[in-house]
Amino acid sequence: MNSTHNLTLQFYTNLGKLFYAIAAVDKNVRAEEISTVKGLVQQYWVQIAEEKDVTEGAIKSAILDTFNQLCTAKDNQAEDCFNCFVNFKKQNESLFTDTINSLILKTTNEIATSFSGQNKSELMMLAKLNIELKK
């Protein structure tokens, strides 16, 4: 596996962590949020597989496997996962184009609103994400 391919998979794994952080920030990942993440990965993220050096299946697997593992473990802190994503972004700024950042914000907003609108903890994390992506 070449380093570009590996970095791309790390990017999608970190998206899985971010999506988990948004869903879990209120200490409860609901079935609606899980369903929304699965749908949004299919709707938005596999569509960009052609532009990257990975298959649709690899993208889905990297995001959803990470998200599902974090949901199953239940001992992962949303804030830790969020910080892990931010650290990855800081180390790999070139991966975060305007288009990718817009798609990340769109996806995370939809996850946050999938169950009964956005709550205070979700709004705070989304605001921090927005700031990080604009740096």
Buried (B, 14 or more C-beta within 10 A) or exposed (E): EEEEEEBBBBBBBBBBBBBBBBBBBBEEBBEBBBEBBBEBBBEBBBEBBEEBEBEBEBBBBBBBEBBBEBBEEEEBEBBEBBBBBBEBBEEEEEBBEEEBBEBBBEBBBBBBBBBEEBEEBBEEBBEBBBEBBEE
